[in-house]
Amino acid sequence: MIGSTEKRRHDEPEDAHRGWVAPTPADAAEAAMDRAMADAERAVAEGTASDDQRTSVMRMAGARTHEQRREAYRSDN
């Protein structure tokens, strides 16, 4: 988390600072969603993504936190 000498601006998410550790998935469904997200991003980077994967990755592009990215990915899956 944020050290005592480092101040966080009100508009900065916690993950903007060194030392922040992303939360782990709460259950098997979230873990599966994280794997699907990673697969989709990998496929887009490799140029082998399906239309659904490309659309999902584009939806995630505006999200800042991992939880927001997961929610954006899940919104149509």
Residue pairs with C-beta under 8 A, 6 or more apart in sequence:
1 14
1 17
1 19
1 20
2 8
2 14
2 17
2 19
2 20
3 19
6 17
8 14
8 16
8 17
13 64
13 65
14 20
15 22
15 64
15 65
15 66
22 66
23 66
23 67
25 31
25 33
25 34
30 70
33 70
33 73
33 74
33 77
34 70
36 73
36 77
37 56
37 60
37 69
37 70
37 73
39 53
40 49
40 53
40 56
40 57
40 73
41 57
41 60
43 49
43 50
43 53
44 53
44 54
44 57
49 57
52 77
55 76
56 72
56 73
56 76
56 77
59 72
59 73
59 75
59 76
60 69
60 72
60 73
62 72
63 69
63 71
63 72
